Amino acid sequence: MLKKTLVLGVSLKPHRYSHLAVHRLHMYHHPIIAVGLVAGEVAGEEVITFESAFAKAETHKNTIDTITLYLNPKRQQAYYAYILSLLPKRVVFNPGTENPELYKMLREHKIDYEVACTLVLLGTNQY
């Protein structure tokens, strides 16, 4: 089953895991919203800036299956309200993004979360 995924913290640098995740999600045909500091393109997918994503938040509300995070916990703080407003089914905390403060908020909003690696989940057919 295809899962619309918002990748938060996409880098245009090919060696970054967020970049690889967009490629892998694209390869598996999951619909992607790629959000990063710099607009551009990864794997044929448009990367929009955080500001553009905020502007489109209302149109994405209740349409996102998964948000996969590639921002460290300190950088996540600025996006708490955005993440919660989208009402995703789940949030994936990739290595280095673990954040008990956000886990608590997600639980309060009845949003599931996983501490896992998106690349491993995709590669092992557990996504």
Summary of the structure (lengths in Angstrom):
residues: 127
radius of gyration: 13.1
end to end distance: 9.2
largest distance: 36.0
contacts: 373
relative contact order: 0.18
helix: 39%
strand: 24%
